[in-house]
Every structure is written in C-alpha cells, then in structure tokens.
C-alpha cells in the first residue's frame, strides 16, 4: 500500500489531466433521501478518467526511454488517453483498434496524435496484435488496467475526491478491468479507512463479482456490450488483489438501471454520460434503496464518450429502469370495444405504448406500456387488475428480449385478407387523449392495427387501421375527432410488410 500511496501523491498526471469538480445532485438526492455527489471525470480533456493512468504510465516510460515508442490496443477511452499522453511527452504512440471501431473514435485518436492501426474484428485480436508489435518493434506495451503505474494514475481521482469532501460515507466506482477501483480503493483505505468502497458492475459483465465469489480471477463466457467501457471478461490479477483487500462490496445493475442513471445525470447536471460513466451512480441508487439513514454518497462519472445513437436506446429504457413504466403482452377479444374496455381496466393510467394487430376472428395480441407513478407497488396493482378482469397476459417488464426486440416486431400481416384503411395521427399528449379516440371511434369500427408510443413530446405519432372498404365511411368521424391525421393506406412499406396477399 505504501508504494501505491507514494505514487498517487507524487503523480505527474496534472501535466495532462485536470482536477475535476465534485458536484451535488440535489434533485436525485431529494428523491432518494441521500446526499449525492458526482465526481466529474467526464470533464477531462479526453472525456474520461483513463487519461490519468495512461499519463502516469507513459511518464515512467519516458524516464526510461526518452522519445521511445509505445503501443496499446483499445476501441475507446484508453486509446485517447494514451494518444494524448504520448503527444505531450514526446513519445510515438501506435493504437491498435478493431476494424469495427466507429470512425468517430478512430478520428478522435488521430486528432490527439496517435497512429491508428485497424486489426481484427474484436478487442482480443487487436490486443494480441498490439503485444506482437511491442515485441517485434521494441515498443512498450501500455496495458489498459492491470499495471501498477496505470493503477496509481487512476488513484489520483481518490486523492482529489477526499480533499474535496472529507465526510463521505461511501464511494461508488465503476468496474471493468478494475484499474480505477484498485487505485481509488488503495488511497481511500489508507487515508480514510472508514469510507466504504463499493464497486459497481453491469449484471451481464460482472467479472469482479465472479472473481470475488471464486476467490480468484475467472474468465466470463460472454459479456454484454451496452456499457462497452466496462465490457471485460476477466478482472486483472493486480487489480483483483487490491480489490480483494480494499473493496467493501460489489453491486451489479441492469442496463435499464444504467439508462435511468444517465437520465438522472442529465436532469440534475445537464451532462450526458456514456453507459459505463453512469454505472457507478446506478449502483449508488441501488444501495440507497436499502439504506436506513441519510448518508454522504459519491459516485464517479467515469466518462462521456457516447455514441450518439445510443441515446435512442437510453430514452427507450430509462423509465423502465426507474420502475416508472411497465410493459405487458395481453390477449384481448377481437371485437368492437375490446380495446376501450382494456384501457378502462387500467383505471385511468396513462398508456405509453400500444402495439396491436388483428390476429384472428376471435382474439388479438397486444404489447402495451403503462406509466407508473408508484413503482413496484403500482405494478402489482396493475397485475391484480388484469387478473381480475380475466385477461391472459404476461408482465414483460424484466424480459430483456421483449424490451430489446419483440416490442418492435409486434404486428405483421393479418392471417386473412382484411378490407382496411390505415391512418397516421398526431395525438396531443394529455391525459385522456387515447380514451377520447377510442370513445369516438372504437365502438363504431373494428380496429385492425394500432401502434402508439409516448416519447414525452407535445404530440405523439399513432398508426391505426380500421376494417372499412372506403375512407368515406369514417372521414366525418375523423374530422369530428379533431386530431391531425392523414390516410396512408397506399404507403409502400405498409403494403409490403403489413398486408396479407
């Protein structure tokens, strides 16, 4: 411990890194009954804490080989940390990245002065090639986490944290390979041993938890890739040794809980974290749910190198992560008014999503999202209401396959040719808008197709089909309804994918 402590205290990382702020999250804190503080490592020049470990390591390399060559493998934050550090220290950096790496990340590394080589389709192949280069070209290989110098550099986060707030009860740290946890844990336990150090991992990439259970590092068969910054199959040997000594607990969280934490960070600080960056806060929230008193809790926002397209997924899943939404598969009778009666069963609760397609002359299968105001307690009430009404249903709120894929595939072609007119509506987003639609139209014509998703905007898009031969049969009633609409029966995509031959 003493050697690590000395390295952390004397680290030269501030030649490249900055001391990041520790910011309060008052909205979240009030909601969960805790004092929540976020360590903003996303504000580093490369938007990630990885710069610290990379610079500390490369500074040591330069002392031994001034003007030498270094090589690493990474598709993310480590690559940028090494590239910037090498540039500042006058070293030549080669970064091996998988050929599948998004161009935006390749361009970022090049802009920081790194030479990029694309090799292999996955990290393991790129990493093997980087190690081969270090041997054939005499370059120093820079590991991403399992290295004493890298660990010491990451430990400087803890040095800042305890100087910024010396009354912390627990610190939550994201875990991939374990470098950040190891470095911070060593420092925290040396300076303030009473502070709990808690590692946080995704449910589907929990290599530290697996190692803790086994008493040694183990290799996971597979890892989930949503939080790609921590998608590591095996914890490092040195990082595990330190985590085993100084980490008090390990918490795992779901992708939905990570999405909810991303939203919390945006709501409180107007910052956008990458999934791995919000991981620690998700763990803090899970811990707080069982805490019996108010505490000072800090989490590390470790990075913000987010692929913009990921925000679409985050928006879709954050309400589920907060237990503010539930999703169900329900079978309803194929008859006029059944859709409206189903909505009435929900007792006025807002529907966030509705996917419906006529399935047979007797029944239809629907995928429905329901907004919850009171979390798990209200979810139980909805289940009881559906059971009491006699519906055949499944609660899919924890079904990953349903939430990721099936919800977008509900519907398809009807089992027989249906005389159908299809319309696209703009619904005003206010309570009762959907019931107004159903009360006006649902008892008069058979609805054959319905897709609705509430995204929190002022209006929502709805696609609806009716079993009629001619638009004239319904035009007057649609005009009376007062919602903006247009006839889309001739749409090419609808004709190909949603009609029977």
C-alpha positions as CSV (number, residue, x, y, z in Angstrom):
1,X,0.0,0.0,0.0
2,X,2.8,2.5,0.9
3,X,4.3,2.4,-2.6
4,X,1.0,3.0,-4.2
5,X,0.2,5.8,-1.8
6,X,3.5,7.5,-2.6
7,X,3.0,7.1,-6.4
8,X,-0.5,8.6,-6.1
9,X,0.6,11.5,-4.0
10,X,3.5,12.4,-6.3
11,X,1.9,11.6,-9.6
12,X,2.6,14.0,-12.5
13,X,-0.8,13.4,-14.1
14,X,-1.7,17.1,-13.9
15,X,0.7,17.9,-16.7
16,X,-2.1,16.5,-18.9
17,X,-5.2,15.9,-16.7
18,X,-7.2,18.4,-14.7
19,X,-8.7,18.3,-11.2
20,X,-12.3,17.6,-11.9
21,X,-15.2,19.0,-9.9
22,X,-17.3,17.2,-7.3
23,X,-20.9,18.3,-8.0
24,X,-24.0,17.8,-5.9
25,X,-27.1,16.2,-7.4
26,X,-29.9,17.9,-5.4
27,X,-32.9,16.5,-7.4
28,X,-31.8,12.9,-7.2
29,X,-30.7,13.4,-3.6
30,X,-34.0,14.7,-2.5
31,X,-35.8,11.8,-4.3
32,X,-33.8,9.0,-2.7
33,X,-33.2,10.7,0.6
34,X,-29.4,10.9,0.4
35,X,-26.7,13.5,-0.2
36,X,-25.4,12.6,-3.7
37,X,-22.1,13.9,-5.1
38,X,-20.8,13.1,-8.6
39,X,-17.1,13.2,-9.4
40,X,-17.0,14.6,-12.9
41,X,-14.2,12.6,-14.7
42,X,-16.2,13.2,-18.0
43,X,-14.7,16.7,-17.9
44,X,-11.1,15.5,-18.6
45,X,-9.6,16.6,-21.9
46,X,-10.4,13.2,-23.4
47,X,-13.7,13.0,-21.5
48,X,-12.6,10.1,-19.4
49,X,-10.5,9.2,-16.3
50,X,-8.4,6.9,-18.5
51,X,-6.0,9.9,-19.2
52,X,-4.7,9.7,-15.6
53,X,-3.5,6.1,-15.7
54,X,-2.1,6.5,-19.3
55,X,-0.1,9.6,-18.5
56,X,1.3,8.2,-15.2
57,X,2.5,5.1,-17.1
58,X,3.9,6.9,-20.1
59,X,5.7,9.4,-17.8
60,X,7.6,6.4,-16.3
61,X,8.3,5.0,-19.8
62,X,9.8,8.4,-20.9
63,X,12.1,8.4,-17.9
64,X,13.5,5.0,-19.2
65,X,13.2,5.6,-23.0
66,X,13.0,9.3,-23.9
67,X,11.5,9.7,-27.4
68,X,10.6,6.0,-27.5
69,X,7.6,4.1,-29.0
70,X,4.5,2.9,-27.2
71,X,1.7,0.7,-28.3
72,X,-1.7,-0.2,-26.9
73,X,-5.0,-1.8,-28.0
74,X,-8.3,-0.1,-27.4
75,X,-11.5,0.9,-29.1
76,X,-12.4,3.6,-26.6
77,X,-11.2,5.8,-23.8
78,X,-7.8,4.1,-23.1
79,X,-6.8,4.8,-26.8
80,X,-7.5,8.5,-26.4
81,X,-5.7,8.7,-23.0
82,X,-2.5,7.0,-24.5
83,X,-2.6,9.2,-27.6
84,X,-2.8,12.5,-25.7
85,X,-0.3,11.4,-23.1
86,X,2.2,10.3,-25.7
87,X,1.8,13.6,-27.6
88,X,2.5,15.7,-24.5
89,X,5.5,13.5,-23.5
90,X,7.2,13.4,-27.0
91,X,6.6,9.6,-27.4
92,X,5.3,7.9,-30.6
93,X,2.1,6.1,-29.9
94,X,0.5,3.3,-32.1
95,X,-3.0,2.5,-31.2
96,X,-4.4,-0.9,-32.5
97,X,-8.2,-0.7,-32.9
98,X,-10.6,-3.4,-34.1
99,X,-11.8,-2.8,-37.7
100,X,-15.3,-2.5,-36.3
101,X,-14.4,0.7,-34.3
102,X,-16.7,3.6,-35.2
103,X,-15.0,6.2,-37.4
104,X,-15.7,8.9,-34.8
105,X,-13.4,7.1,-32.3
106,X,-10.7,6.5,-34.9
107,X,-10.7,10.2,-35.9
108,X,-10.6,11.2,-32.2
109,X,-7.4,9.2,-31.6
110,X,-5.8,10.5,-34.8
111,X,-6.6,14.1,-33.8
112,X,-4.8,13.5,-30.5
113,X,-1.6,12.5,-32.3
114,X,-1.9,8.7,-32.2
115,X,-1.1,6.4,-35.2
116,X,-4.0,4.1,-35.7
117,X,-3.8,0.5,-37.0
118,X,-7.0,-1.3,-37.6
119,X,-6.7,-5.0,-36.9
120,X,-9.1,-7.8,-36.1
121,X,-12.9,-7.8,-35.5
122,X,-12.7,-7.7,-31.7
123,X,-10.6,-6.4,-28.9
124,X,-8.8,-9.7,-28.2
125,X,-7.5,-9.9,-31.7
126,X,-6.4,-6.2,-31.6
127,X,-4.7,-6.7,-28.2
128,X,-2.8,-9.8,-29.4
129,X,-1.6,-7.8,-32.4
130,X,-0.5,-4.9,-30.2
131,X,1.5,-7.2,-28.0
132,X,3.2,-8.7,-31.1
133,X,4.1,-5.2,-32.3
134,X,5.6,-4.4,-28.9
135,X,8.0,-7.4,-29.3
136,X,8.9,-7.0,-33.0
137,X,9.3,-3.2,-32.9
138,X,10.7,-2.7,-29.4
139,X,7.7,-0.6,-28.4
140,X,6.5,-0.5,-24.8
141,X,3.1,-2.1,-24.4
142,X,0.7,0.0,-22.4
143,X,-1.9,-2.2,-20.6
144,X,-5.4,-0.7,-20.1
145,X,-5.8,-1.6,-16.4
146,X,-3.7,-4.4,-15.0
147,X,-0.5,-2.4,-14.3
148,X,0.9,-0.8,-11.1
149,X,1.7,2.5,-12.8
150,X,-1.8,2.7,-14.5
151,X,-3.5,1.9,-11.2
152,X,-1.5,4.6,-9.4
153,X,-2.5,7.2,-12.0
154,X,-6.2,6.3,-11.6
155,X,-5.8,6.6,-7.8
156,X,-5.4,10.3,-8.2
157,X,-9.2,10.5,-8.6
158,X,-9.5,9.4,-4.9
159,X,-6.9,12.0,-3.8
160,X,-8.9,14.8,-5.3
161,X,-12.2,13.3,-4.0
162,X,-11.2,13.2,-0.3
163,X,-9.7,16.7,-0.5
164,X,-13.0,18.0,-1.9
165,X,-15.2,16.2,0.7
166,X,-13.8,14.6,3.8
167,X,-17.1,13.5,5.3
168,X,-18.1,10.8,2.8
169,X,-19.7,7.6,3.9
170,X,-19.4,5.6,0.7
171,X,-17.8,5.9,-2.7
172,X,-19.1,4.0,-5.7
173,X,-16.7,3.2,-8.5
174,X,-17.4,1.6,-11.9
175,X,-15.5,-1.7,-12.6
176,X,-14.3,-3.0,-16.0
177,X,-10.8,-4.4,-15.6
178,X,-10.6,-2.9,-12.2
179,X,-7.9,-0.2,-12.5
180,X,-9.9,2.7,-11.3
181,X,-11.4,0.7,-8.4
182,X,-8.0,-0.6,-7.3
183,X,-6.2,2.8,-7.4
184,X,-9.0,4.6,-5.6
185,X,-9.5,1.9,-3.0
186,X,-5.9,1.8,-2.0
187,X,-5.8,5.6,-1.4
188,X,-9.2,5.8,0.3
189,X,-8.4,3.0,2.8
190,X,-5.0,4.5,3.5
191,X,-6.4,7.9,4.3
192,X,-10.0,7.4,5.4
193,X,-10.5,3.6,6.1
194,X,-14.0,4.2,7.5
195,X,-15.3,5.2,4.0
196,X,-16.9,2.3,2.2
197,X,-15.5,1.5,-1.2
198,X,-18.1,-0.2,-3.4
199,X,-17.5,-1.5,-6.9
200,X,-20.3,-1.4,-9.5
201,X,-20.7,-3.7,-12.5
202,X,-23.3,-4.5,-15.1
203,X,-25.3,-7.6,-14.5
204,X,-24.0,-9.0,-17.8
205,X,-20.3,-8.2,-17.3
206,X,-19.7,-8.8,-13.6
207,X,-16.1,-10.1,-13.8
208,X,-15.2,-8.8,-10.3
209,X,-18.2,-10.3,-8.6
210,X,-17.4,-13.6,-10.3
211,X,-13.8,-13.4,-9.0
212,X,-14.8,-12.4,-5.5
213,X,-17.1,-15.5,-5.4
214,X,-14.4,-17.8,-6.7
215,X,-11.5,-16.2,-4.7
216,X,-9.5,-15.6,-7.9
217,X,-9.9,-14.1,-11.3
218,X,-12.2,-16.1,-13.6
219,X,-13.0,-15.6,-17.3
220,X,-16.6,-15.0,-18.2
221,X,-18.0,-16.9,-21.2
222,X,-19.5,-13.7,-22.6
223,X,-20.2,-10.1,-21.6
224,X,-23.0,-7.6,-22.6
225,X,-21.9,-4.7,-24.7
226,X,-24.3,-1.9,-23.7
227,X,-21.8,-0.5,-21.2
228,X,-18.9,-1.2,-23.6
229,X,-16.4,0.8,-21.5
230,X,-16.6,-1.9,-18.8
231,X,-17.3,-5.0,-21.0
232,X,-14.4,-7.0,-19.7
233,X,-14.4,-10.8,-19.4
234,X,-11.7,-11.1,-16.8
235,X,-10.6,-8.8,-14.0
236,X,-6.8,-8.1,-13.9
237,X,-4.6,-10.0,-11.5
238,X,-3.2,-7.0,-9.7
239,X,-6.5,-5.1,-9.7
240,X,-8.2,-8.1,-8.2
241,X,-5.6,-8.5,-5.5
242,X,-6.2,-4.9,-4.5
243,X,-9.9,-5.0,-4.8
244,X,-10.0,-8.2,-2.7
245,X,-8.1,-6.3,0.0
246,X,-9.8,-2.9,0.0
247,X,-13.2,-3.1,-1.7
248,X,-16.1,-3.5,0.8
249,X,-18.8,-4.7,-1.6
250,X,-19.7,-5.2,-5.3
251,X,-23.1,-4.2,-6.7
252,X,-24.5,-5.2,-10.1
253,X,-27.1,-3.3,-12.0
254,X,-29.2,-3.8,-15.2
255,X,-29.0,-1.9,-18.4
256,X,-32.3,-0.3,-17.6
257,X,-30.9,0.9,-14.3
258,X,-27.9,2.4,-16.1
259,X,-30.2,4.2,-18.5
260,X,-32.1,5.6,-15.6
261,X,-28.9,6.9,-14.1
262,X,-27.9,8.6,-17.4
263,X,-31.2,10.4,-17.3
264,X,-30.7,11.4,-13.6
265,X,-27.3,12.9,-14.5
266,X,-28.8,14.9,-17.4
267,X,-31.8,16.1,-15.2
268,X,-29.5,17.3,-12.4
269,X,-26.4,18.5,-14.2
270,X,-27.3,18.7,-18.0
271,X,-24.4,16.3,-18.7
272,X,-24.6,13.3,-20.9
273,X,-22.7,10.2,-19.6
274,X,-21.7,7.2,-21.5
275,X,-23.3,3.9,-20.1
276,X,-20.1,2.9,-18.3
277,X,-19.9,6.5,-17.0
278,X,-23.3,6.3,-15.3
279,X,-22.7,2.8,-13.9
280,X,-21.5,3.9,-10.5
281,X,-24.5,6.2,-10.0
282,X,-26.8,3.3,-10.8
283,X,-25.1,1.3,-8.1
284,X,-25.4,4.2,-5.7
285,X,-29.1,4.4,-6.2
286,X,-29.5,0.6,-5.7
287,X,-27.5,0.9,-2.4
288,X,-29.6,3.9,-1.3
289,X,-32.8,1.9,-1.8
290,X,-31.9,-0.2,1.3
291,X,-30.1,2.4,3.4
292,X,-31.8,3.2,6.7
293,X,-30.4,6.7,7.2
294,X,-29.2,9.7,5.2
295,X,-25.5,9.5,4.1
296,X,-23.0,11.3,2.0
297,X,-22.6,9.2,-1.1
298,X,-20.3,9.9,-4.0
299,X,-20.1,8.2,-7.4
300,X,-17.5,8.6,-10.2
301,X,-18.9,9.7,-13.6
302,X,-16.1,8.0,-15.4
303,X,-16.6,9.0,-19.0
304,X,-18.8,10.7,-21.6
305,X,-17.5,9.2,-24.9
306,X,-21.0,8.2,-26.0
307,X,-22.1,7.1,-29.5
308,X,-24.9,9.5,-30.2
309,X,-27.2,6.7,-31.5
310,X,-27.1,5.1,-28.0
311,X,-29.3,7.9,-26.7
312,X,-32.3,6.4,-28.6
313,X,-31.9,3.2,-26.6
314,X,-31.4,5.2,-23.3
315,X,-34.6,7.2,-23.9
316,X,-36.5,4.0,-24.6
317,X,-35.3,2.2,-21.4
318,X,-34.8,4.8,-18.7
319,X,-38.4,4.8,-17.5
320,X,-38.3,1.0,-17.1
321,X,-35.1,1.4,-15.1
322,X,-36.8,3.8,-12.7
323,X,-39.9,1.5,-12.4
324,X,-41.9,4.3,-13.9
325,X,-43.1,2.2,-16.7
326,X,-44.1,-1.4,-17.2
327,X,-44.7,-3.4,-20.3
328,X,-47.2,-6.3,-20.9
329,X,-48.2,-8.8,-23.5
330,X,-52.0,-9.2,-23.4
331,X,-54.6,-11.2,-25.4
332,X,-57.9,-9.4,-25.9
333,X,-61.1,-10.4,-27.7
334,X,-61.2,-9.5,-31.4
335,X,-64.5,-7.5,-31.2
336,X,-65.6,-3.9,-31.2
337,X,-65.0,-2.1,-27.9
338,X,-62.5,-4.6,-26.5
339,X,-59.6,-2.1,-26.9
340,X,-61.6,0.5,-24.9
341,X,-62.6,-2.0,-22.2
342,X,-58.9,-2.9,-21.8
343,X,-58.0,0.7,-21.3
344,X,-60.7,1.1,-18.7
345,X,-59.3,-1.9,-16.8
346,X,-56.1,0.1,-16.3
347,X,-58.0,2.6,-14.2
348,X,-57.1,5.8,-15.9
349,X,-53.3,5.0,-16.0
350,X,-51.5,6.6,-18.9
351,X,-50.5,4.3,-21.7
352,X,-47.0,4.9,-23.1
353,X,-47.0,2.4,-25.9
354,X,-49.6,0.3,-27.7
355,X,-48.8,-2.3,-30.4
356,X,-51.8,-4.1,-31.8
357,X,-52.5,-6.2,-34.8
358,X,-55.6,-8.3,-35.6
359,X,-54.6,-12.0,-35.1
360,X,-57.8,-14.0,-35.8
361,X,-61.5,-13.6,-35.8
362,X,-61.6,-14.3,-32.0
363,X,-58.6,-12.6,-30.5
364,X,-55.8,-10.1,-30.9
365,X,-52.4,-9.9,-29.1
366,X,-51.2,-6.5,-27.9
367,X,-47.9,-5.2,-26.5
368,X,-48.6,-2.3,-24.1
369,X,-46.6,0.1,-22.0
370,X,-48.1,1.6,-18.9
371,X,-46.9,4.6,-16.9
372,X,-46.4,4.0,-13.2
373,X,-46.5,6.7,-10.5
374,X,-45.7,4.5,-7.5
375,X,-43.2,1.9,-8.8
376,X,-43.3,-1.7,-7.8
377,X,-46.4,-1.2,-5.6
378,X,-48.4,0.1,-8.5
379,X,-47.1,-2.6,-10.9
380,X,-48.6,-5.2,-8.5
381,X,-51.9,-3.4,-8.6
382,X,-51.9,-3.5,-12.5
383,X,-51.2,-7.2,-12.4
384,X,-54.1,-7.7,-10.0
385,X,-56.4,-5.6,-12.2
386,X,-55.6,-7.6,-15.3
387,X,-56.0,-10.9,-13.5
388,X,-59.4,-9.8,-12.0
389,X,-60.6,-8.9,-15.5
390,X,-59.7,-12.3,-16.8
391,X,-57.1,-11.3,-19.3
392,X,-54.4,-13.8,-20.5
393,X,-51.3,-11.7,-20.0
394,X,-47.6,-11.7,-19.3
395,X,-45.6,-9.0,-17.4
396,X,-42.6,-8.3,-19.6
397,X,-41.0,-5.5,-17.6
398,X,-38.0,-7.7,-16.8
399,X,-37.9,-9.6,-20.1
400,X,-34.8,-8.3,-22.0
401,X,-35.7,-10.0,-25.3
402,X,-39.1,-8.5,-25.2
403,X,-37.9,-5.0,-24.5
404,X,-35.0,-5.0,-26.9
405,X,-36.5,-6.8,-29.9
406,X,-40.1,-8.1,-29.6
407,X,-41.7,-4.7,-28.9
408,X,-40.7,-3.5,-32.3
409,X,-41.8,-6.6,-34.1
410,X,-45.4,-7.0,-32.8
411,X,-48.0,-7.0,-35.6
412,X,-47.1,-8.1,-39.0
413,X,-49.5,-9.5,-41.6
414,X,-53.1,-10.5,-40.7
415,X,-54.0,-14.2,-41.1
416,X,-56.5,-13.3,-43.8
417,X,-57.2,-10.6,-46.3
418,X,-58.8,-7.6,-44.5
419,X,-60.5,-4.6,-46.0
420,X,-58.6,-2.0,-44.2
421,X,-57.8,1.7,-44.3
422,X,-54.8,2.9,-42.4
423,X,-54.2,6.4,-40.9
424,X,-51.4,8.2,-39.3
425,X,-52.5,10.5,-36.4
426,X,-50.8,13.2,-34.3
427,X,-52.2,12.7,-30.8
428,X,-52.0,15.6,-28.3
429,X,-50.1,14.3,-25.3
430,X,-52.5,14.9,-22.5
431,X,-54.4,12.6,-20.1
432,X,-57.5,11.1,-21.8
433,X,-56.4,11.7,-25.4
434,X,-56.3,8.0,-26.2
435,X,-59.6,7.3,-24.5
436,X,-61.2,10.2,-26.4
437,X,-60.0,8.5,-29.6
438,X,-61.4,5.1,-28.5
439,X,-64.7,6.5,-27.3
440,X,-65.2,8.3,-30.6
441,X,-64.2,5.5,-32.9
442,X,-63.6,2.3,-31.1
443,X,-67.2,1.2,-30.7
444,X,-68.2,2.0,-34.3
445,X,-65.4,0.3,-36.4
446,X,-63.2,-2.7,-35.8
447,X,-59.6,-1.5,-35.2
448,X,-57.2,-3.9,-37.0
449,X,-53.9,-2.2,-36.4
450,X,-52.6,0.2,-33.7
451,X,-49.2,1.4,-32.8
452,X,-48.6,4.2,-30.3
453,X,-45.5,5.4,-28.4
454,X,-45.3,8.3,-26.0
455,X,-41.9,10.0,-26.0
456,X,-42.8,12.9,-23.9
457,X,-43.2,15.4,-26.7
458,X,-46.3,17.7,-27.1
459,X,-47.7,15.3,-29.7
460,X,-47.4,11.6,-30.3
461,X,-47.5,9.6,-33.5
462,X,-50.1,6.9,-33.9
463,X,-50.6,4.4,-36.7
464,X,-54.1,2.9,-36.8
465,X,-56.1,0.7,-39.1
466,X,-59.8,0.2,-39.4
467,X,-61.8,-2.6,-41.1
468,X,-63.6,-0.5,-43.7
469,X,-63.5,-0.5,-47.5
470,X,-63.7,3.2,-48.2
471,X,-62.3,6.3,-46.4
472,X,-65.7,8.0,-46.8
473,X,-67.2,5.7,-44.3
474,X,-65.1,7.2,-41.5
475,X,-64.0,10.6,-42.8
476,X,-66.7,12.6,-41.0
477,X,-65.9,11.0,-37.6
478,X,-62.2,11.5,-38.0
479,X,-62.8,15.2,-38.7
480,X,-65.0,15.4,-35.6
481,X,-62.3,13.8,-33.5
482,X,-60.1,16.9,-34.2
483,X,-56.7,15.2,-34.3
484,X,-54.4,15.8,-37.2
485,X,-54.4,12.8,-39.5
486,X,-53.6,11.5,-43.0
487,X,-54.6,8.4,-45.0
488,X,-51.6,6.2,-45.6
489,X,-53.1,3.0,-46.9
490,X,-51.1,3.4,-50.2
491,X,-47.8,3.6,-48.3
492,X,-45.3,1.2,-49.8
493,X,-43.8,-0.1,-46.6
494,X,-47.3,-0.8,-45.2
495,X,-48.3,-2.6,-48.4
496,X,-45.1,-4.8,-48.3
497,X,-44.9,-5.6,-44.5
498,X,-48.4,-5.3,-43.0
499,X,-50.9,-6.6,-45.6
500,X,-51.8,-10.1,-46.5
501,X,-51.6,-11.1,-50.2
